[in-house]
Amino acid sequence: MSDLNCFSFTGRLTQDADMRTLASGKKVLTANAAVNTGYGEYKKTLFVKLQMWGDHGEKIVHYLTKGKSIATSG
């Protein structure tokens, strides 16, 4: 049986989201988020790449601009 990981977080977008249509006709939204973890001397920032496949991304791409706070899981 293979491992299954679930990652839920809140963070801020580091740049505006990008919506592209591939040669196959499929649509993909891509974005990058910065997520802070820990505190004090143990504080770190994780940079996470996000992708959303399909038409749903077209409805929200104009809301996903640099600096916006987001919450997601996957």
MIDOVO-365959 format. One line per field, with one value per atom (N, C-alpha, C, O): residue number from 1; atom name; x, y, z. Coordinates in pm, whole numbers, plus 50000, padded with zeros to 5 digits. Atoms other than C-alpha are relative to their C-alpha. Layout:
BEGIN
k <- (NUM;...)
a <- (CA;...)
u <- (X;...)
v <- (Y;...)
w <- (Z;...)
***
This chain:
BEGIN
k <- (1;1;1;1;2;2;2;2;3;3;3;3;4;4;4;4;5;5;5;5;6;6;6;6;7;7;7;7;8;8;8;8;9;9;9;9;10;10;10;10;11;11;11;11;12;12;12;12;13;13;13;13;14;14;14;14;15;15;15;15;16;16;16;16;17;17;17;17;18;18;18;18;19;19;19;19;20;20;20;20;21;21;21;21;22;22;22;22;23;23;23;23;24;24;24;24;25;25;25;25;26;26;26;26;27;27;27;27;28;28;28;28;29;29;29;29;30;30;30;30;31;31;31;31;32;32;32;32;33;33;33;33;34;34;34;34;35;35;35;35;36;36;36;36;37;37;37;37;38;38;38;38;39;39;39;39;40;40;40;40;41;41;41;41;42;42;42;42;43;43;43;43;44;44;44;44;45;45;45;45;46;46;46;46;47;47;47;47;48;48;48;48;49;49;49;49;50;50;50;50;51;51;51;51;52;52;52;52;53;53;53;53;54;54;54;54;55;55;55;55;56;56;56;56;57;57;57;57;58;58;58;58;59;59;59;59;60;60;60;60;61;61;61;61;62;62;62;62;63;63;63;63;64;64;64;64;65;65;65;65;66;66;66;66;67;67;67;67;68;68;68;68;69;69;69;69;70;70;70;70;71;71;71;71;72;72;72;72;73;73;73;73;74;74;74;74)
a <- (N;CA;C;O;N;CA;C;O;N;CA;C;O;N;CA;C;O;N;CA;C;O;N;CA;C;O;N;CA;C;O;N;CA;C;O;N;CA;C;O;N;CA;C;O;N;CA;C;O;N;CA;C;O;N;CA;C;O;N;CA;C;O;N;CA;C;O;N;CA;C;O;N;CA;C;O;N;CA;C;O;N;CA;C;O;N;CA;C;O;N;CA;C;O;N;CA;C;O;N;CA;C;O;N;CA;C;O;N;CA;C;O;N;CA;C;O;N;CA;C;O;N;CA;C;O;N;CA;C;O;N;CA;C;O;N;CA;C;O;N;CA;C;O;N;CA;C;O;N;CA;C;O;N;CA;C;O;N;CA;C;O;N;CA;C;O;N;CA;C;O;N;CA;C;O;N;CA;C;O;N;CA;C;O;N;CA;C;O;N;CA;C;O;N;CA;C;O;N;CA;C;O;N;CA;C;O;N;CA;C;O;N;CA;C;O;N;CA;C;O;N;CA;C;O;N;CA;C;O;N;CA;C;O;N;CA;C;O;N;CA;C;O;N;CA;C;O;N;CA;C;O;N;CA;C;O;N;CA;C;O;N;CA;C;O;N;CA;C;O;N;CA;C;O;N;CA;C;O;N;CA;C;O;N;CA;C;O;N;CA;C;O;N;CA;C;O;N;CA;C;O;N;CA;C;O;N;CA;C;O;N;CA;C;O;N;CA;C;O;N;CA;C;O;N;CA;C;O;N;CA;C;O)
u <- (50084;50000;50089;50185;49918;50141;49959;49848;50026;50166;49907;49906;50089;49907;50028;50019;49971;49997;49894;49845;50093;49763;50069;50124;49932;49898;49900;49850;50089;49678;50078;50156;49924;49812;49931;49841;50033;49755;50131;50234;49880;50003;49965;49848;50019;50051;50059;50164;49951;50092;50122;50125;49876;50439;49997;50084;50018;50319;49857;49786;50133;49999;49988;50084;50025;49844;49998;49967;49992;49881;49909;49913;50091;49616;50049;50065;49951;49736;49911;49848;50066;49578;50108;50184;49899;49793;49960;49846;50025;49821;49886;49816;50107;49583;49863;49761;50126;49316;49966;49871;50024;49335;50051;50151;49962;49356;50063;50022;49931;49590;50031;50085;49967;49621;50122;50125;49882;49962;50022;49995;49971;50062;50108;50133;49900;50332;49960;49913;50036;50275;50115;50192;49902;50499;49925;49824;50065;50410;50101;50208;49911;50567;49972;49856;50012;50634;50093;50191;49915;50783;49993;49915;49993;50867;50138;50212;49870;51167;50114;50109;49884;51499;49971;50053;50038;51316;49906;49858;50091;51105;50060;50177;49960;51122;49887;49772;50099;50946;50009;50117;50009;50835;49938;49841;50057;50768;49935;50002;50080;50493;49945;49889;50058;50398;49860;49839;50140;50024;49955;49994;50062;49834;49855;49821;50141;49463;49966;49978;50030;49357;49851;49769;50139;49036;49949;50025;50062;48794;49977;49953;50027;48752;50097;50060;49899;49073;49964;50000;50039;48927;49911;49914;50094;48666;50069;50015;49936;48917;50135;50191;49865;49239;50014;50120;49988;49161;49999;50033;49994;49130;50139;50175;49873;49471;50116;50187;49895;49711;50107;50083;49885;50049;49962;49900;50023;50028;49869;49851;50128;49678;50021;50103;49995;49630;49909;49796;50079;49509;50005;50096;50001;49416;49966;49877;50023;49431;50039;50106;49960;49466;50006;49941;49989;49559;50087;50107)
v <- (49883;50000;50124;50132;49879;50340;50101;50097;49897;50635;50106;50131;49893;50910;50118;50105;49881;51262;50105;50120;49889;51551;50121;50114;49879;51905;50113;50149;49885;52191;50116;50098;49886;52541;50132;50139;49863;52914;50070;50041;49928;53146;50118;50154;49885;53439;49971;49907;50021;53438;50087;50204;49927;53541;50069;50151;49935;53642;49976;49893;50020;53670;49859;49806;50133;53336;50010;50115;50005;53231;49889;49776;50098;53055;49971;50063;50038;52860;49890;49814;50109;52636;49920;49976;50087;52340;49963;49985;50041;52208;49899;49892;50100;51928;50061;49993;49932;52188;50007;50075;49996;52129;50132;50187;49874;52437;49972;49882;50016;52475;50137;50225;49880;52750;49968;49866;50020;52784;50123;50236;49892;52991;49951;49831;50031;53005;50069;50182;49944;53060;49986;49890;50004;53139;49965;50027;50049;52955;50008;49948;49989;53047;49886;49854;50105;52767;50031;50104;49982;52762;50142;50225;49867;53063;50019;49923;49970;53239;49960;49985;50040;53097;49883;49851;50114;52801;50039;49953;49954;53016;49975;50003;50029;52907;50042;50055;49973;52997;49890;49866;50102;52719;50065;50141;49952;52802;49882;49783;50110;52585;50036;50144;49982;52548;49940;49830;50044;52516;49986;50065;50017;52385;49961;49882;50038;52364;49969;50056;50043;52167;50013;49991;49992;52223;50143;50239;49869;52510;50080;50200;49929;52599;50116;50218;49896;52803;50131;50238;49879;53047;50091;50213;49922;53158;50076;50176;49937;53251;50066;50131;49951;53351;50150;50195;49855;53725;50040;50154;49973;53703;49968;50020;50050;53537;50090;50059;49905;53832;50000;49954;49999;53884;50061;50167;49952;53923;49954;49969;50047;53775;49881;49793;50113;53540;49890;49917;50114;53193;49886;49878;50125;52866;49889;49905;50110;52535;49867;49862;50135;52160;49912;49939;50090;51879;49882;49795)
w <- (50000;50000;50000;50077;50009;49907;50107;50160;49901;50143;49943;49823;50039;50135;50092;50214;49922;50249;49976;49864;50009;50320;50060;50169;49957;50351;49997;49890;49990;50473;50057;50151;49952;50524;49967;49884;50036;50522;49968;50030;50039;50357;49913;49899;50088;50124;49863;49852;50137;49746;49976;50014;50028;49630;49864;49834;50130;49282;49955;50013;50055;49080;49942;49885;50058;48980;49848;49792;50145;48618;49948;49997;50062;48406;49859;49779;50133;48101;49943;50016;50070;47841;49928;49850;50061;47736;49858;49817;50138;47380;49991;49890;49997;47479;50025;50014;49972;47567;50147;50186;49856;47942;50057;50010;49937;48164;50136;50209;49872;48461;50058;49989;49925;48721;50085;50153;49918;48886;50088;50046;49905;49190;50096;50107;49898;49458;50129;50128;49870;49829;50099;50093;49892;50125;50128;50161;49879;50447;50115;50107;49884;50783;50098;50125;49900;51034;50116;50099;49883;51383;50055;50008;49941;51598;50061;50082;49941;51747;49908;49788;50078;51634;49907;49820;50083;51474;49885;49812;50103;51240;49862;49837;50138;50873;49907;49948;50103;50553;49894;49839;50105;50315;49877;49889;50125;49950;49930;49900;50052;49804;49862;49844;50133;49436;50000;50050;50005;49374;49855;49770;50131;49072;50018;50106;50004;49002;49855;49768;50136;48696;49972;50061;50043;48503;49993;50010;50021;48448;50128;50120;49874;48818;50021;50078;49982;48812;49931;49979;50073;48556;50084;50069;49919;48809;50112;50160;49884;49080;49970;50058;50029;48899;50024;50068;49981;48915;50148;50179;49856;49297;50059;50165;49947;49342;49957;49861;50032;49339;50109;50221;49910;49504;50136;50142;49864;49884;50063;50183;49945;49922;50091;50062;49908;50215;49946;49905;50049;50113;50099;50181;49924;50280;49900;49818;50094;50094;50063;50166;49958;50138;49877;49775;50114;49911;50032;49947)
***
